[in-house]
């Protein structure tokens, strides 16, 4: 029997957790009307042959990573650019989350539980970036930097779970359009 790596064990623990199941159930109750709408929208399509959500995550996370790169390497003259990127990342997070919710609604079992924890992490990162943007707009750049760094750390964990679902489990695939 091959030993599982720490990341593999972590995904397995999330997928088997009763707490993850309770989280998934709570999310389903809270978001059901929105999920029903998204499943009939262009954000949940099979035209690409795969889910739109993974492609949209690149925009959101790219903006947020750029925010922190400017914060760390750009100096004080890059503050405006970092603020703009944080804001664009927040704008992009809405269709990204909606597309993900439509995909998540089709999952079951372990994948549904992993997706619920992924969504909670992504939502947490979004709130951290919202706080970062507010802090920056109020002239509290240092606080904005700290919140953005925390948001990127949380998003890395959420992205790991989402990547596992899409790439390892194949949940982003769509049936071929004939």
N, C-alpha and C positions, 0 to 999 in steps of 0.2 A: 504494500500500500504506500503510495507516494505521500510525502508530507505536504501539507498545504502551506502556502506562504501566509504571512500575517494579513496582507490585504484580502486574500481569498477567505481566510477565516473570519475576517471582519464582515465581509459581504454575507457570508453564510449565517453569521450571528444575527445580522440585521434581518435577513430574509426569514429566519425561523423565530424571531422574537414576538411574543404575545403583545408587547408594547407597540411594536410596529403595526400589528394588526389593529389595535385600538386606535392608533393614529390614522391609519388608512380609513377606518370606519368614520372617524370624526371628520376627516377631510371630505369624504363622500357626502356626508350629511350637510356640511357647510357649503359645499360648492356645487351640488347637484344641478341646480338650475343653470349655472354658468357652463358646466360641463355639457349639459344637453344642448345648449346653444352652440358651443364650440364644435361639437361633433358634426354639426351641419354647416359649418363655416368653411371658407377657403383655408383656414389655418389647420384643418384636418382633412388632408387630401391624399389620394394615392397617385396623383398625376406624376410625381417625381419617381415613383417606385420605392420611395422611402419617406419616412416622416419628415416634415418640415422643421420640427423642433431642434434636432441636432445642428442644423445649419444656422438657425437663429441664435443658438447658444454662442456661436462663434462671435457674433456681433456684440452681444451683451458682455461676455467675458473679455473679449478683446478691448472694448472700451474701458472696462474696469481695470484690466491689467495695465493698459496704457496710462490710466490715472495714476496708479501707484508707481509706475516707471518714471513718469514726470515728477511725481513727488520726491522720489529718491534721487534722481539724477539730474533733474532739470533746473534746480535752483529756484529762487523766488520769482524769476521772470516767467516760469512755466506754470504758475498758480492758476492763471486764467484758463490755460489749455487743459489742465487737470480737472478744473471745475466743469468745463464744457464736456469733457469725456465722461465724467461721472454722471452728468445729466443725460447725455445721449445713451449711456448704458442703462439708466433707469427707464428711459422711453422704450428702448429695445426690449427690456425685460418683460413688458406687458404682453406683446404678441408671443414672445418666447414661452412665457408661463402658460398662456392660453393654449398654445399648440401642444405643450407638454401635458396639460390637463386632459386634452382630448385623447392623447395617446394612452395616458394612464388609465382612463376609463375602460379601456379594452383589456387591461391586464387582470390577472387573477393570481391567487396564491402567493408564493414567494416573491414573484416579480412585482406584484401589486404592493407588497409590504416594502420592498426595496425602493420602489418608486415613491411611496409616501414619505420615506425618510429623505430621499433625494429632494423632493419638493419642499419639505420643511427646511432643509439646509439652504436651498435656493431662495426661499422666502426670507429666511433670516439674513442672508447676504444682501438681499434687496433692501431690507429695512436698515441694515448697517450703511449701505450706500446712500439711502435717502437721508439718514442722519448726517453722513459725510457731506452731502450736497448742502443741506441746511446750514451746517457749521461753516462751510466755506463761504456761503452767501452772506453769513452774518459776521464775516471777518475772523472767524476762529479756525484758521487754516491748520494749525497743529492738531486740533481735535479732528478736523476733517481727514487729515492724513491717517491718524490712528484708526478711525472708523473704517476708512477705505482698506487699510491693511488687514483689519479684522475681517472685513467683508470678503476680501480675496482669499484669506485662509479658509473661511467657512465654505466659500464657493469651490475651492479646490476639493474639499471632501465631498460636497454635493456632486461636483462634476465627475469625481471618481465613480460614485454610485451610478450616475446617469450613463457614463461611458460603459460601465459594466453591463448595464441593461441593453444599451444599443449595440455594442460591439460583441460582447461575449454571448449574450442571450438572444440577440437578433430582434429585439422588440421594435426597432425602428423600421424594419422591412415592411413593405406593403406588397400586396399581390400585384403581379404584373397586369398592366392595363392592356387588354387584348384588342 
